[in-house]
Amino acid sequence: MKKFTLTVKCNSQQGIVAAMSGYLAAQGCNIVDSSQFDDLDTGKFFMRIGFISEKGIDQPALVEGFKAIVAEFAMEAAIRDANERMKMLLMVSRFGHCLNDLLYRWKIGALPIDIVGVVSNHFDYQKVVVNHDIPFHHIKATKENKPEAEAQLMALVEQAGAELIVLARYMQVLSDQLCKRMSGQIINIHHSFLPSFKGANPYKQAYERGVKLIGATAHYVTADLDEGPIIEQDTVRITHAQSADDYVSIGRDVESQVLARAIHAHIHHRTFINGNRTVVFPASPGSYASERMG
């Protein structure tokens, strides 16, 4: 039996759940997991349904039949094959902890994605990437050549069919134009010390100030640097006995875990942008190795 995922975003109103569940039942589909949220502040409704087609109806037929409900409730909706892998492009500079972590999770199947390439403004991780049989692309990025560099990047995105860009500690600022063009399709990771400790060596700055919590934030990228809708966060408590090097090591571990969880949520269509915030539904029962994500 084929498994599908239905995601819906629309204005909150009566009859939405009944219409969707009634449609799926009429098509011989069985709902296996469901999450929904009514935002009383914005009046928006969000829902994710996992279901199986017990009569073998395929995706195009399900999408076509659902169009009447989409029109009735003015929905943003999608029905996707749950086994279809999202195509992801990674970007990295000179800190490789997130890249290496994602490559490992991808290799063991903990992140069922297709990594269509890795882009970097340096050559530090070329060998690592090529050894995983993944295309490596060097795009030199400076203030002077940013338009040309981003044109190369977008050509790669289109050529590879990338649906998601992940900035795995890519230390270049993307232009407003690119952020708008790929809205909701770029995820970034950074330490949680912003805006207190900016620039070089933020962990050393935190150590010198006696910070007792180290954390990380994964968010969608917008034109406002490091201020996009947050997908995932986490913190680790530390003590006075730990060194500046400990801060860095612990911080990198947290960054890697938070980024992996954010990608896990996105590729399973559990995230919805809700203005400046996000709605993130929990992993569905039986979701592959969901407990490995942290």
LINBEL-V956738 format. One record per residue. PHI is phi as a letter, one per 40 degrees, with the letter a starting at -180 (999 if undefined). OMEGA is omega in whole degrees, 0 to 359 (none if undefined). D_FIRST is the distance of its C-alpha to the first C-alpha in Angstrom with 2 decimals. Layout:
BEGIN
PHI/OMEGA/D_FIRST ; PHI/OMEGA/D_FIRST
END
This chain:
BEGIN
999/180/0.00 ; c/177/3.78 ; b/182/6.52 ; b/175/9.85 ; b/177/13.41 ; b/176/16.01 ; b/185/19.62 ; a/172/22.66 ; b/180/26.40 ; a/173/29.05 ; c/181/32.17 ; c/179/31.79 ; a/182/32.13 ; c/171/31.27 ; g/184/28.16 ; c/183/25.76 ; c/180/23.32 ; c/180/23.61 ; c/182/22.97 ; c/181/19.79 ; c/177/18.30 ; c/179/19.53 ; c/182/17.98 ; c/178/14.45 ; c/180/14.99 ; c/179/16.40 ; c/180/13.42 ; g/181/11.22 ; b/181/9.81 ; b/179/10.33 ; c/181/12.46 ; b/173/12.24 ; a/184/15.34 ; a/175/18.12 ; b/178/21.53 ; a/180/24.32 ; a/172/27.97 ; b/176/30.91 ; c/184/33.73 ; c/179/36.79 ; c/184/39.06 ; b/182/37.45 ; g/181/35.75 ; c/180/32.42 ; b/181/28.99 ; b/180/26.07 ; a/174/22.49 ; b/181/19.23 ; b/170/16.01 ; b/182/12.71 ; a/177/9.90 ; b/179/6.24 ; c/185/5.94 ; c/178/5.84 ; b/176/7.93 ; g/178/6.48 ; c/185/9.43 ; c/185/10.29 ; c/181/12.33 ; d/180/15.73 ; c/178/15.32 ; c/179/14.30 ; c/182/17.25 ; c/181/19.59 ; c/183/19.11 ; c/184/19.60 ; d/181/22.91 ; c/178/24.95 ; c/177/24.14 ; d/181/24.90 ; c/183/28.20 ; c/185/29.07 ; b/181/28.90 ; f/186/29.88 ; c/157/26.88 ; c/188/26.04 ; b/177/22.27 ; a/172/19.39 ; b/186/15.65 ; b/172/14.36 ; c/185/11.46 ; c/181/11.44 ; c/181/11.56 ; c/183/14.48 ; c/176/17.74 ; c/179/20.78 ; c/187/23.96 ; b/174/26.86 ; b/180/30.58 ; c/175/32.78 ; b/185/36.48 ; a/174/39.01 ; b/186/42.79 ; b/174/44.64 ; b/190/42.88 ; b/186/40.03 ; c/179/38.65 ; c/178/35.68 ; d/182/34.95 ; c/179/35.08 ; c/181/32.94 ; c/178/30.17 ; c/179/30.40 ; c/180/30.05 ; c/177/27.04 ; c/184/25.40 ; c/182/26.43 ; c/177/24.99 ; g/179/21.65 ; c/172/22.62 ; b/182/22.41 ; c/181/19.51 ; b/170/21.53 ; b/177/23.21 ; c/187/26.95 ; c/178/28.47 ; i/174/32.03 ; b/179/34.68 ; b/178/37.70 ; a/174/40.94 ; c/175/44.52 ; b/181/45.67 ; b/187/45.09 ; d/187/44.79 ; b/179/41.12 ; d/183/40.93 ; c/179/40.95 ; d/183/38.31 ; c/181/35.94 ; c/179/36.71 ; c/175/36.25 ; c/181/32.60 ; f/178/32.31 ; b/179/31.98 ; c/177/34.33 ; b/182/37.29 ; b/176/39.23 ; c/176/42.65 ; b/179/43.66 ; c/184/47.05 ; b/176/47.13 ; b/177/50.44 ; c/184/51.93 ; c/185/53.65 ; b/185/50.69 ; d/180/47.87 ; d/180/47.18 ; c/180/46.99 ; c/180/44.82 ; c/175/42.31 ; c/176/42.31 ; c/180/41.35 ; c/182/38.59 ; c/176/37.11 ; c/177/37.36 ; c/179/35.28 ; d/182/32.68 ; c/180/32.39 ; c/182/32.52 ; c/183/29.78 ; g/183/27.61 ; c/179/27.87 ; b/182/26.18 ; a/172/27.83 ; b/179/31.30 ; b/177/32.15 ; c/183/35.83 ; c/186/35.97 ; g/173/39.66 ; c/192/40.60 ; c/175/44.16 ; b/179/44.70 ; c/177/44.60 ; c/182/42.40 ; c/177/44.05 ; d/182/43.49 ; c/179/42.37 ; c/179/39.61 ; c/179/38.46 ; c/181/38.24 ; c/182/36.50 ; b/182/33.75 ; d/180/33.73 ; g/182/30.82 ; b/177/29.86 ; b/179/32.49 ; b/179/32.53 ; b/176/35.78 ; b/174/36.90 ; a/178/40.45 ; c/187/42.51 ; c/184/43.23 ; c/179/47.00 ; c/0/47.10 ; c/187/49.35 ; c/185/51.79 ; b/182/51.70 ; b/173/51.22 ; g/185/52.01 ; c/174/52.48 ; f/180/51.90 ; c/180/50.41 ; c/176/49.79 ; c/177/53.45 ; c/180/54.48 ; c/178/52.39 ; c/182/53.95 ; c/178/57.41 ; c/177/56.75 ; g/179/55.48 ; c/183/52.00 ; b/177/50.18 ; b/173/46.59 ; b/182/44.65 ; a/179/41.47 ; a/181/39.21 ; b/172/37.54 ; b/185/34.59 ; a/173/34.62 ; c/183/33.82 ; c/175/36.71 ; b/179/38.99 ; c/176/42.48 ; c/186/43.88 ; d/176/43.98 ; f/180/42.05 ; b/180/41.68 ; c/180/38.20 ; d/186/35.64 ; c/179/34.95 ; c/187/31.44 ; a/176/32.31 ; a/174/35.55 ; a/178/36.89 ; b/174/40.32 ; b/179/42.07 ; c/178/45.44 ; b/184/48.22 ; b/179/51.84 ; c/185/55.29 ; c/183/55.17 ; c/186/52.61 ; c/177/53.85 ; c/178/53.10 ; c/176/51.11 ; c/179/49.04 ; d/181/48.28 ; c/182/46.94 ; c/179/44.84 ; c/180/43.33 ; c/179/42.79 ; c/177/40.88 ; c/180/38.55 ; c/179/37.85 ; d/182/37.33 ; c/181/34.77 ; c/181/32.74 ; c/179/32.92 ; c/179/31.91 ; c/180/28.87 ; c/178/27.73 ; c/178/28.37 ; c/178/26.33 ; d/180/23.45 ; c/183/23.58 ; c/185/23.96 ; c/175/21.17 ; c/174/18.68 ; f/178/20.29 ; c/183/21.93 ; b/177/25.35 ; b/175/27.20 ; c/184/30.78 ; b/186/32.96 ; g/177/36.40 ; c/181/37.94 ; b/175/35.44 ; b/166/31.71 ; b/181/29.09 ; b/180/26.94 ; c/180/24.21 ; c/177/23.58 ; c/182/20.77 ; c/178/17.74 ; d/179/17.28 ; g/177/15.67 ; d/188/16.34 ; d/169/17.26 ; f/183/20.82 ; c/180/21.89 ; c/178/24.89 ; c/190/26.11 ; c/179/26.88 ; a/none/30.31
END
